[in-house]
Amino acid sequence: MADDTRQSDAQKTPDHPRGPANTMPGGSAHTAGGYVNSEDHDLTYFEVVRRLGPDYYLNFHKRPCVRDSQLNGIAAGFMGLGVGAILRKPVMMCCNYAVFTWVGVSCASYQYCQYWRSKEKDGIRQMNDLMAKKRASVEAKREARRKAKEEQDRLTEERRKEEERKRTWSYWFNKNVKFW
């Protein structure tokens, strides 16, 4: 009876996967003229904005680089407004200068900050790798010193025992008295 269940388990075929095995996120199911996944293919800008959720927008100011880039953009917007006023442009044109300089400088400042953050992360990653290598090297040296000390202690102990043995009467007797 047990042999029958083993045989039936071995004869079972594995379940088929639910979807195509060679599908990548955002890709097509078949690379040779297959169909395109409809899940993410037809997303519009507004659908993506809707999918982000309220927390994304309510906590916008907490993300890195946002505050600094916005402060730079606001300052640049005032400068754009001032340039428009100095050039004696109409009020609406001055406001457009302010908004466009605010948006442009904010975006540029944000990207600049993100670039330096990524460089800093790379540096930290390299530093962590170097520290791990250094730590391993220090541990290897420490282990080598410990083994050398143990070996030195063992040799010292052997010499001490040999000296004690040489001081005994039996050592002198065995070395100097010979019977043929």
Backbone as a printed PyTorch tensor [residue, N CA C, xyz], in Angstrom:
tensor([[[  0.8240,  -1.1960,   0.0000],
         [  0.0000,   0.0000,   0.0000],
         [  0.8670,   1.2580,   0.0000]],

        [[  1.9480,   1.2690,   0.8160],
         [  2.8260,   2.4320,   0.8790],
         [  3.5340,   2.6260,  -0.4580]],

        [[  3.8720,   1.5210,  -1.1500],
         [  4.5400,   1.6370,  -2.4520],
         [  3.6130,   2.2850,  -3.4700]],

        [[  2.2990,   2.0290,  -3.3630],
         [  1.3400,   2.6200,  -4.2990],
         [  1.2830,   4.1380,  -4.1360]],

        [[  1.3070,   4.6240,  -2.9000],
         [  1.2390,   6.0770,  -2.6940],
         [  2.5240,   6.7440,  -3.1560]],

        [[  3.6620,   6.0730,  -2.9480],
         [  4.9180,   6.6490,  -3.4180],
         [  4.9320,   6.7420,  -4.9350]],

        [[  4.4350,   5.7100,  -5.5550],
         [  4.4330,   5.6910,  -7.0090],
         [  3.4720,   6.7410,  -7.5620]],

        [[  2.3230,   6.9100,  -6.9340],
         [  1.3620,   7.8930,  -7.4320],
         [  1.8780,   9.3140,  -7.2000]],

        [[  2.6030,   9.5540,  -6.0810],
         [  3.1920,  10.8710,  -5.8490],
         [  4.2610,  11.1720,  -6.8820]],

        [[  5.0340,  10.1800,  -7.2400],
         [  6.1080,  10.3860,  -8.2090],
         [  5.5430,  10.5930,  -9.6130]],

        [[  4.3960,  10.0210,  -9.8970],
         [  3.8140,  10.1480, -11.2270],
         [  3.0500,  11.4540, -11.4090]],

        [[  2.7530,  12.1490, -10.3270],
         [  2.0240,  13.4030, -10.4390],
         [  2.8810,  14.4370, -11.1450]],

        [[  2.2600,  15.2040, -11.9880],
         [  2.9930,  16.2900, -12.6480],
         [  2.8550,  17.5520, -11.8130]],

        [[  3.8660,  18.4000, -11.8330],
         [  3.7510,  19.6320, -11.0430],
         [  2.6810,  20.5490, -11.6150]],

        [[  2.1360,  21.3880, -10.7550],
         [  1.1120,  22.3260, -11.1930],
         [  1.6980,  23.3180, -12.1740]],

        [[  0.9030,  23.7250, -13.1350],
         [  1.3500,  24.7000, -14.1190],
         [  1.3500,  26.0910, -13.5090]],

        [[  2.3060,  26.9260, -13.8870],
         [  2.3050,  28.2850, -13.3470],
         [  1.0820,  29.0560, -13.8250]],

        [[  0.6750,  30.0590, -13.0440],
         [ -0.5160,  30.8330, -13.3760],
         [ -0.3090,  31.7260, -14.5930]],

        [[  0.8980,  32.1950, -14.7810],
         [  1.1670,  33.0950, -15.8880],
         [  2.3880,  32.6310, -16.6560]],

        [[  2.7130,  33.3320, -17.7040],
         [  3.9000,  32.9660, -18.4690],
         [  5.1580,  33.0970, -17.6080]],

        [[  6.0880,  32.1770, -17.7920],
         [  7.2860,  32.1470, -16.9660],
         [  8.2820,  33.2240, -17.3530]],

        [[  8.2420,  33.6760, -18.6060],
         [  9.2480,  34.6320, -19.0510],
         [  8.7240,  36.0660, -19.0910]],

        [[  7.8250,  36.3880, -18.1850],
         [  7.2750,  37.7360, -18.1370],
         [  8.0750,  38.5650, -17.1500]],

        [[  8.4730,  39.7360, -17.5790],
         [  9.1530,  40.6710, -16.6920],
         [  8.1860,  41.8060, -16.3930]],

        [[  8.3220,  42.4300, -15.2320],
         [  7.4360,  43.5520, -14.9250],
         [  7.5810,  44.6550, -15.9690]],

        [[  6.4860,  45.0510, -16.5250],
         [  6.5070,  46.1040, -17.5350],
         [  6.8750,  45.6090, -18.9140]],

        [[  7.1530,  44.3240, -19.0680],
         [  7.5430,  43.7750, -20.3590],
         [  6.4100,  43.0050, -20.9770]],

        [[  6.7000,  42.3540, -22.0810],
         [  5.6700,  41.5450, -22.7310],
         [  5.8440,  40.0990, -22.3060]],

        [[  4.7970,  39.3160, -22.4530],
         [  4.8330,  37.9370, -22.0140],
         [  5.7420,  37.1000, -22.8900]],

        [[  5.7320,  37.3400, -24.1870],
         [  6.5640,  36.5780, -25.1110],
         [  7.4230,  37.5600, -25.8910]],

        [[  8.6930,  37.2510, -25.9880],
         [  9.5760,  38.1810, -26.6740],
         [  9.4680,  38.0580, -28.1870]],

        [[  8.9240,  36.9880, -28.6640],
         [  8.8280,  36.7780, -30.1050],
         [  7.4160,  37.0990, -30.5900]],

        [[  6.9970,  38.3230, -30.4450],
         [  5.7040,  38.7410, -30.9710],
         [  4.5290,  38.3510, -30.1110]],

        [[  4.7110,  38.1790, -28.8170],
         [  3.6180,  37.8060, -27.9320],
         [  2.7600,  38.9900, -27.5790]],

        [[  1.8470,  38.7850, -26.6650],
         [  0.9420,  39.8510, -26.2630],
         [  1.5940,  40.6920, -25.1750]],

        [[  1.1430,  41.8990, -25.0430],
         [  1.6620,  42.8220, -24.0490],
         [  0.7960,  42.7150, -22.8090]],

        [[  1.4280,  42.7140, -21.6480],
         [  0.6570,  42.6740, -20.4050],
         [ -0.2180,  43.9110, -20.3110]],

        [[ -1.4720,  43.7050, -19.9920],
         [ -2.3940,  44.8420, -19.9250],
         [ -2.4380,  45.4640, -18.5340]],

        [[ -1.7390,  44.8500, -17.5470],
         [ -1.7970,  45.3620, -16.1850],
         [ -1.2240,  46.7730, -16.0910]],

        [[  0.0050,  46.9670, -16.5550],
         [  0.6880,  48.2430, -16.3900],
         [  0.8500,  48.9890, -17.7070]],

        [[  0.3640,  48.4490, -18.7710],
         [  0.6380,  49.0250, -20.0810],
         [ -0.1730,  50.2900, -20.3560]],

        [[ -1.4070,  50.3120, -19.9380],
         [ -2.2940,  51.4100, -20.3040],
         [ -2.4240,  52.4640, -19.2020]],

        [[ -1.4170,  52.6110, -18.3640],
         [ -1.5010,  53.6010, -17.3020],
         [ -1.2970,  55.0000, -17.8650]],

        [[ -2.1450,  55.8860, -17.4240],
         [ -1.9820,  57.2850, -17.7940],
         [ -1.3100,  58.0100, -16.6360]],

        [[ -0.9310,  59.2280, -16.8830],
         [ -0.2780,  60.0280, -15.8500],
         [ -1.1900,  60.1810, -14.6350]],

        [[ -2.4490,  60.4230, -14.8610],
         [ -3.3790,  60.6480, -13.7600],
         [ -3.6280,  59.3690, -12.9620]],

        [[ -3.5960,  58.2060, -13.6330],
         [ -3.7550,  56.9510, -12.8970],
         [ -2.5520,  56.6960, -11.9950]],

        [[ -1.3760,  57.0170, -12.4870],
         [ -0.1740,  56.8540, -11.6650],
         [ -0.2310,  57.7930, -10.4680]],

        [[ -0.6480,  59.0360, -10.6910],
         [ -0.7570,  60.0030,  -9.5970],
         [ -1.7780,  59.5230,  -8.5800]],

        [[ -2.8740,  58.9520,  -9.0340],
         [ -3.9030,  58.4490,  -8.1340],
         [ -3.3930,  57.2460,  -7.3310]],

        [[ -2.5750,  56.3860,  -7.9500],
         [ -2.0760,  55.1850,  -7.2720],
         [ -1.0580,  55.4990,  -6.1760]],

        [[ -0.4390,  56.6520,  -6.2250],
         [  0.5800,  56.9760,  -5.2280],
         [ -0.0070,  57.1400,  -3.8360]],

        [[ -1.2170,  57.5780,  -3.7350],
         [ -1.8830,  57.6790,  -2.4420],
         [ -1.6210,  58.9930,  -1.7430]],

        [[ -2.4230,  59.2780,  -0.7230],
         [ -2.3140,  60.5770,  -0.0330],
         [ -1.0350,  60.7140,   0.7980]],

        [[ -0.5060,  59.6200,   1.3430],
         [  0.7060,  59.7230,   2.1600],
         [  1.8850,  60.2310,   1.3540]],

        [[  1.9250,  59.8790,   0.0940],
         [  3.0090,  60.3450,  -0.7670],
         [  3.0170,  61.8640,  -0.8540]],

        [[  1.8480,  62.4450,  -0.9660],
         [  1.7460,  63.8950,  -1.1240],
         [  1.7640,  64.6330,   0.2140]],

        [[  1.2020,  64.0200,   1.2480],
         [  1.1530,  64.6880,   2.5450],
         [  2.5260,  64.7190,   3.2220]],

        [[  3.3820,  63.7790,   2.9020],
         [  4.7150,  63.7240,   3.5040],
         [  5.8000,  64.1320,   2.5060]],

        [[  5.4320,  64.9060,   1.5210],
         [  6.3680,  65.3490,   0.4890],
         [  7.5390,  66.1250,   1.0850]],

        [[  7.2370,  66.9590,   2.0470],
         [  8.2610,  67.8260,   2.6320],
         [  9.2700,  67.0640,   3.4780]],

        [[  8.9820,  65.8150,   3.8300],
         [  9.8850,  65.0340,   4.6690],
         [ 10.9480,  64.2890,   3.8650]],

        [[ 10.8080,  64.2830,   2.5700],
         [ 11.7980,  63.5790,   1.7500],
         [ 13.0900,  64.3610,   1.6650]],

        [[ 14.2130,  63.6560,   1.5210],
         [ 15.5030,  64.3490,   1.4630],
         [ 15.5800,  65.2910,   0.2620]],

        [[ 16.2560,  66.3750,   0.4350],
         [ 16.5600,  67.3840,  -0.5910],
         [ 15.3790,  68.2720,  -0.9580]],

        [[ 14.1710,  67.9540,  -0.5650],
         [ 13.0050,  68.7440,  -0.9800],
         [ 13.0410,  70.1360,  -0.3510]],

        [[ 13.2880,  70.1990,   0.9340],
         [ 13.2530,  71.4930,   1.6250],
         [ 14.2950,  72.4500,   1.0480]],

        [[ 15.5330,  71.9640,   0.8940],
         [ 16.5890,  72.8340,   0.3720],
         [ 16.2890,  73.2900,  -1.0510]],

        [[ 15.8140,  72.3620,  -1.8780],
         [ 15.5380,  72.7440,  -3.2650],
         [ 14.3800,  73.7400,  -3.3390]],

        [[ 13.3810,  73.5870,  -2.4790],
         [ 12.2700,  74.5340,  -2.4830],
         [ 12.7120,  75.9150,  -1.9980]],

        [[ 13.5650,  75.9530,  -1.0010],
         [ 14.0620,  77.2450,  -0.5330],
         [ 14.8910,  77.9400,  -1.6130]],

        [[ 15.7150,  77.1590,  -2.3090],
         [ 16.4820,  77.7450,  -3.4240],
         [ 15.5420,  78.2420,  -4.5150]],

        [[ 14.5020,  77.4510,  -4.8110],
         [ 13.5500,  77.8390,  -5.8490],
         [ 12.7770,  79.0890,  -5.4800]],

        [[ 12.3760,  79.2070,  -4.2310],
         [ 11.6430,  80.4040,  -3.7990],
         [ 12.5190,  81.6450,  -3.9220]],

        [[ 13.7700,  81.5170,  -3.4950],
         [ 14.6860,  82.6560,  -3.6140],
         [ 14.8870,  83.0240,  -5.0800]],

        [[ 15.0300,  82.0140,  -5.9390],
         [ 15.2120,  82.2860,  -7.3680],
         [ 13.9370,  82.8770,  -7.9690]],

        [[ 12.7760,  82.4410,  -7.4890],
         [ 11.5160,  83.0110,  -7.9640],
         [ 11.4180,  84.4850,  -7.6510]],

        [[ 11.8100,  84.8780,  -6.4490],
         [ 11.8240,  86.3080,  -6.1180],
         [ 12.8050,  87.0680,  -7.0030]],

        [[ 13.9360,  86.4130,  -7.3010],
         [ 14.8950,  87.0770,  -8.1880],
         [ 14.3070,  87.2350,  -9.5900]],

        [[ 13.6120,  86.1910, -10.0790],
         [ 12.9640,  86.2910, -11.3900],
         [ 11.9100,  87.3810, -11.4080]],

        [[ 11.1440,  87.4740, -10.3280],
         [ 10.1480,  88.5390, -10.2010],
         [ 10.8220,  89.9090, -10.2240]],

        [[ 11.9260,  90.0120,  -9.5120],
         [ 12.6550,  91.2830,  -9.4710],
         [ 13.2310,  91.6540, -10.8210]],

        [[ 13.7620,  90.6540, -11.5570],
         [ 14.3060,  90.9320, -12.8940],
         [ 13.2020,  91.4130, -13.8130]],

        [[ 12.0390,  90.7550, -13.7460],
         [ 10.9020,  91.1960, -14.5650],
         [ 10.4800,  92.6100, -14.2300]],

        [[ 10.4900,  92.9480, -12.9270],
         [ 10.0940,  94.2970, -12.5090],
         [ 11.1220,  95.3360, -12.9630]],

        [[ 12.4050,  94.9610, -12.8910],
         [ 13.4520,  95.8870, -13.3230],
         [ 13.3480,  96.1490, -14.8210]],

        [[ 12.9810,  95.0900, -15.5720],
         [ 12.8380,  95.2430, -17.0220],
         [ 11.5110,  95.8990, -17.4010]],

        [[ 10.7030,  96.2820, -16.4050],
         [  9.4160,  96.9530, -16.5870],
         [  8.4360,  96.1290, -17.4360]],

        [[  8.3820,  94.8380, -17.1170],
         [  7.4230,  93.9610, -17.7720],
         [  6.0860,  94.0630, -17.0640]],

        [[  5.0060,  93.6590, -17.7200],
         [  3.6950,  93.6660, -17.0460],
         [  3.7030,  92.7140, -15.8370]],

        [[  2.7650,  92.9290, -14.9270],
         [  2.7160,  92.1670, -13.6770],
         [  2.5710,  90.6720, -13.9560]],

        [[  1.7030,  90.3000, -14.8790],
         [  1.5190,  88.8740, -15.1840],
         [  2.7980,  88.2630, -15.7510]],

        [[  3.5300,  89.0060, -16.5550],
         [  4.7830,  88.5120, -17.1150],
         [  5.8110,  88.3280, -15.9850]],

        [[  5.8450,  89.2650, -15.0440],
         [  6.7500,  89.1460, -13.8890],
         [  6.3980,  87.9110, -13.0600]],

        [[  5.0910,  87.6600, -12.8890],
         [  4.6580,  86.4630, -12.1430],
         [  5.0720,  85.1970, -12.8810]],

        [[  4.9580,  85.2110, -14.2040],
         [  5.4080,  84.0620, -14.9770],
         [  6.9070,  83.8520, -14.8010]],

        [[  7.6750,  84.9360, -14.8330],
         [  9.1230,  84.8140, -14.5830],
         [  9.3710,  84.1690, -13.2290]],

        [[  8.6450,  84.6030, -12.2240],
         [  8.8270,  84.0900, -10.8680],
         [  8.5060,  82.5990, -10.8040]],

        [[  7.3780,  82.2060, -11.3920],
         [  6.9720,  80.7970, -11.3290],
         [  7.9460,  79.9210, -12.1010]],

        [[  8.3270,  80.3490, -13.2960],
         [  9.2180,  79.5140, -14.1010],
         [ 10.6150,  79.4050, -13.4780]],

        [[ 11.1120,  80.4870, -12.9050],
         [ 12.4140,  80.3780, -12.2410],
         [ 12.3070,  79.5330, -10.9770]],

        [[ 11.1870,  79.6450, -10.2510],
         [ 10.9820,  78.7990,  -9.0730],
         [ 10.9870,  77.3240,  -9.4630]],

        [[ 10.2150,  76.9600, -10.4870],
         [ 10.1360,  75.5570, -10.9130],
         [ 11.4890,  75.0770, -11.4300]],

        [[ 12.1220,  75.8670, -12.2760],
         [ 13.3920,  75.4490, -12.8720],
         [ 14.4900,  75.2770, -11.8360]],

        [[ 14.6300,  76.2660, -10.9680],
         [ 15.6910,  76.1910,  -9.9590],
         [ 15.3850,  75.1040,  -8.9390]],

        [[ 14.1260,  74.9360,  -8.5720],
         [ 13.7760,  73.8750,  -7.6220],
         [ 14.1060,  72.5100,  -8.1960]],

        [[ 13.7300,  72.2630,  -9.4380],
         [ 14.0170,  70.9640, -10.0730],
         [ 15.5200,  70.7390, -10.2070]],

        [[ 16.2200,  71.7710, -10.6630],
         [ 17.6710,  71.6360, -10.8360],
         [ 18.3630,  71.4200,  -9.4930]],

        [[ 17.9420,  72.1490,  -8.4780],
         [ 18.5420,  72.0070,  -7.1560],
         [ 18.2410,  70.6340,  -6.5650]],

        [[ 17.0220,  70.1390,  -6.7750],
         [ 16.6530,  68.8170,  -6.2820],
         [ 17.5050,  67.7360,  -6.9500]],

        [[ 17.6660,  67.8240,  -8.2640],
         [ 18.4740,  66.8360,  -8.9740],
         [ 19.9370,  66.8990,  -8.5430]],

        [[ 20.4400,  68.1070,  -8.3450],
         [ 21.8150,  68.2930,  -7.8830],
         [ 22.0110,  67.6430,  -6.5150]],

        [[ 21.0600,  67.8820,  -5.6260],
         [ 21.1380,  67.2940,  -4.2920],
         [ 21.0580,  65.7750,  -4.3560]],

        [[ 20.1640,  65.2390,  -5.1880],
         [ 20.0520,  63.7880,  -5.3280],
         [ 21.3320,  63.1890,  -5.8930]],

        [[ 21.9630,  63.8870,  -6.8230],
         [ 23.2230,  63.4180,  -7.3980],
         [ 24.2800,  63.2980,  -6.3000]],

        [[ 24.4050,  64.3300,  -5.4760],
         [ 25.4060,  64.2810,  -4.4160],
         [ 25.0540,  63.2710,  -3.3460]],

        [[ 23.7740,  63.0530,  -3.0990],
         [ 23.3730,  61.9980,  -2.1590],
         [ 23.7650,  60.6290,  -2.6750]],

        [[ 23.5740,  60.3970,  -3.9700],
         [ 23.9590,  59.0980,  -4.5270],
         [ 25.4710,  58.9180,  -4.4780]],

        [[ 26.2240,  60.0090,  -4.7390],
         [ 27.6830,  59.9250,  -4.6320],
         [ 28.0870,  59.6130,  -3.1830]],

        [[ 27.4000,  60.2410,  -2.2400],
         [ 27.7040,  60.0010,  -0.8290],
         [ 27.3710,  58.5640,  -0.4380]],

        [[ 26.2430,  58.0470,  -0.9400],
         [ 25.8920,  56.6530,  -0.6490],
         [ 26.9200,  55.7000,  -1.2210]],

        [[ 27.4110,  55.9930,  -2.4310],
         [ 28.4570,  55.1580,  -3.0140],
         [ 29.7190,  55.2060,  -2.1610]],

        [[ 30.0570,  56.4070,  -1.6980],
         [ 31.2240,  56.5420,  -0.8300],
         [ 31.0590,  55.7830,   0.4660]],

        [[ 29.8680,  55.8400,   1.0490],
         [ 29.6130,  55.1130,   2.2900],
         [ 29.6890,  53.6130,   2.0440]],

        [[ 29.1370,  53.1630,   0.9150],
         [ 29.2020,  51.7410,   0.5860],
         [ 30.6580,  51.2990,   0.4280]],

        [[ 31.4650,  52.1100,  -0.2760],
         [ 32.8780,  51.7800,  -0.4350],
         [ 33.5900,  51.7880,   0.9150]],

        [[ 33.2510,  52.7600,   1.7650],
         [ 33.8640,  52.8200,   3.0800],
         [ 33.5040,  51.5770,   3.8960]],

        [[ 32.2420,  51.1550,   3.8250],
         [ 31.8370,  49.9590,   4.5570],
         [ 32.5750,  48.7310,   4.0450]],

        [[ 32.7530,  48.6350,   2.7290],
         [ 33.5120,  47.5160,   2.1720],
         [ 34.9570,  47.5410,   2.6520]],

        [[ 35.5610,  48.7370,   2.6210],
         [ 36.9400,  48.8540,   3.0840],
         [ 37.0580,  48.5330,   4.5750]],

        [[ 36.0800,  48.9970,   5.3540],
         [ 36.1140,  48.7130,   6.7860],
         [ 35.9450,  47.2130,   7.0540]],

        [[ 35.1080,  46.5460,   6.2650],
         [ 34.9420,  45.1080,   6.4350],
         [ 36.2470,  44.3860,   6.0950]],

        [[ 36.9040,  44.8260,   5.0100],
         [ 38.1940,  44.2160,   4.6550],
         [ 39.2320,  44.4870,   5.7350]],

        [[ 39.2630,  45.7230,   6.2350],
         [ 40.2070,  46.0810,   7.2840],
         [ 39.9350,  45.2750,   8.5410]],

        [[ 38.6570,  45.1290,   8.8900],
         [ 38.2810,  44.3540,  10.0600],
         [ 38.7270,  42.9020,   9.9090]],

        [[ 38.5340,  42.3460,   8.7020],
         [ 38.9520,  40.9680,   8.4530],
         [ 40.4770,  40.8580,   8.5480]],

        [[ 41.1740,  41.8500,   8.0160],
         [ 42.6320,  41.8290,   8.0710],
         [ 43.1240,  41.9350,   9.5110]],

        [[ 42.5070,  42.8170,  10.3080],
         [ 42.8960,  42.9540,  11.7130],
         [ 42.6100,  41.6630,  12.4630]],

        [[ 41.4660,  41.0580,  12.1930],
         [ 41.1270,  39.7890,  12.8490],
         [ 42.1210,  38.7000,  12.4570]],

        [[ 42.5250,  38.6650,  11.1760],
         [ 43.4970,  37.6660,  10.7310],
         [ 44.8410,  37.8870,  11.4330]],

        [[ 45.2630,  39.1540,  11.5420],
         [ 46.5250,  39.4400,  12.2370],
         [ 46.4280,  39.0690,  13.7110]],

        [[ 45.2980,  39.3890,  14.3240],
         [ 45.0970,  39.0600,  15.7320],
         [ 45.1310,  37.5490,  15.9350]],

        [[ 44.4940,  36.8220,  15.0300],
         [ 44.4930,  35.3590,  15.1120],
         [ 45.9050,  34.8110,  14.9160]],

        [[ 46.6630,  35.3980,  13.9730],
         [ 48.0360,  34.9530,  13.7520],
         [ 48.8940,  35.2300,  14.9840]],

        [[ 48.7210,  36.4040,  15.6120],
         [ 49.4710,  36.7120,  16.8320],
         [ 49.0990,  35.7550,  17.9580]],

        [[ 47.8160,  35.4400,  18.0550],
         [ 47.3730,  34.5110,  19.1060],
         [ 47.9850,  33.1350,  18.8980]],

        [[ 47.9950,  32.6640,  17.6470],
         [ 48.5880,  31.3490,  17.3680],
         [ 50.0930,  31.3650,  17.6160]],

        [[ 50.7630,  32.4710,  17.2350],
         [ 52.2010,  32.5710,  17.4720],
         [ 52.4840,  32.5900,  18.9720]],

        [[ 51.6570,  33.2820,  19.7490],
         [ 51.8440,  33.3240,  21.2010],
         [ 51.6150,  31.9500,  21.7990]],

        [[ 50.5800,  31.2450,  21.3300],
         [ 50.3430,  29.8890,  21.8290],
         [ 51.5250,  28.9790,  21.5110]],

        [[ 52.0550,  29.1060,  20.3020],
         [ 53.2070,  28.2950,  19.9080],
         [ 54.4210,  28.6530,  20.7690]],

        [[ 54.6350,  29.9360,  21.0060],
         [ 55.7500,  30.3830,  21.8480],
         [ 55.5810,  29.8590,  23.2700]],

        [[ 54.3630,  29.9350,  23.7960],
         [ 54.1020,  29.4070,  25.1420],
         [ 54.3440,  27.9080,  25.2010]],

        [[ 53.9460,  27.1920,  24.1520],
         [ 54.1600,  25.7390,  24.1180],
         [ 55.6510,  25.4250,  24.0940]],

        [[ 56.4170,  26.1530,  23.2670],
         [ 57.8600,  25.9170,  23.2070],
         [ 58.5350,  26.2630,  24.5360]],

        [[ 58.1010,  27.3550,  25.1590],
         [ 58.6570,  27.7320,  26.4530],
         [ 58.3710,  26.6620,  27.4910]],

        [[ 57.1770,  26.1410,  27.4880],
         [ 56.8010,  25.0790,  28.4310],
         [ 57.6240,  23.8180,  28.1790]],

        [[ 57.8500,  23.4810,  26.9160],
         [ 58.6790,  22.3080,  26.6070],
         [ 60.1120,  22.5150,  27.0840]],

        [[ 60.6700,  23.7040,  26.8760],
         [ 62.0390,  23.9920,  27.3490],
         [ 62.1190,  23.9060,  28.8720]],

        [[ 61.1100,  24.4480,  29.5330],
         [ 61.0920,  24.3920,  30.9900],
         [ 61.0510,  22.9530,  31.4910]],

        [[ 60.2250,  22.1370,  30.8670],
         [ 60.1400,  20.7250,  31.2650],
         [ 61.4570,  20.0010,  30.9870]],

        [[ 62.0960,  20.3350,  29.8790],
         [ 63.3830,  19.7230,  29.5490],
         [ 64.4490,  20.1350,  30.5650]],

        [[ 64.4340,  21.4060,  30.9700],
         [ 65.3830,  21.8710,  31.9900],
         [ 65.1420,  21.1440,  33.3110]],

        [[ 63.8940,  20.9810,  33.6790],
         [ 63.5780,  20.2570,  34.9260],
         [ 64.0440,  18.8090,  34.8260]],

        [[ 63.8590,  18.2260,  33.6740],
         [ 64.2810,  16.8270,  33.4910],
         [ 65.8020,  16.7190,  33.5810]],

        [[ 66.5270,  17.6910,  33.0310],
         [ 67.9920,  17.6500,  33.0710],
         [ 68.5190,  17.8240,  34.4950]],

        [[ 67.7720,  18.4640,  35.3620],
         [ 68.2030,  18.6780,  36.7420],
         [ 68.0220,  17.4290,  37.6090]],

        [[ 67.3010,  16.4920,  37.1310],
         [ 67.0380,  15.3060,  37.9550],
         [ 68.2600,  14.3860,  37.9910]],

        [[ 68.2970,  13.5020,  39.0100],
         [ 69.3910,  12.5620,  39.1940],
         [ 69.3860,  11.5050,  38.0980]],

        [[ 68.2360,  11.0860,  37.6830],
         [ 68.1580,  10.0240,  36.6760],
         [ 68.7280,  10.4710,  35.3430]],

        [[ 68.5810,  11.7320,  35.0000],
         [ 69.1450,  12.2270,  33.7420],
         [ 70.6750,  12.1310,  33.7920]],

        [[ 71.2570,  12.6000,  34.9020],
         [ 72.7080,  12.5410,  35.0190],
         [ 73.1950,  11.1060,  35.0020]],

        [[ 72.4840,  10.2610,  35.6960],
         [ 72.8710,   8.8550,  35.7830],
         [ 72.8040,   8.2120,  34.3990]],

        [[ 71.7310,   8.4300,  33.6470],
         [ 71.5960,   7.8200,  32.3170],
         [ 72.6320,   8.3700,  31.3370]],

        [[ 73.0340,   9.6200,  31.4990],
         [ 73.9810,  10.2240,  30.5730],
         [ 75.4320,   9.8100,  30.8940]],

        [[ 75.7820,   9.7080,  32.1610],
         [ 77.1730,   9.4920,  32.5440],
         [ 77.5270,   8.0540,  32.8980]],

        [[ 76.5990,   7.3160,  33.3550],
         [ 76.9060,   5.9330,  33.7470],
         [ 76.4300,   4.9960,  32.6580]],

        [[ 77.3950,   4.2910,  32.0820],
         [ 77.0290,   3.3640,  31.0170],
         [ 77.5300,   1.9910,  31.3500]],

        [[ 76.6600,   1.0930,  31.1680],
         [ 77.0280,  -0.3060,  31.3380],
         [ 77.0640,  -0.9330,  29.9800]],

        [[ 78.1450,  -1.6600,  29.7370],
         [ 78.2550,  -2.2230,  28.4220],
         [ 77.6440,  -3.5130,  28.3650]]])
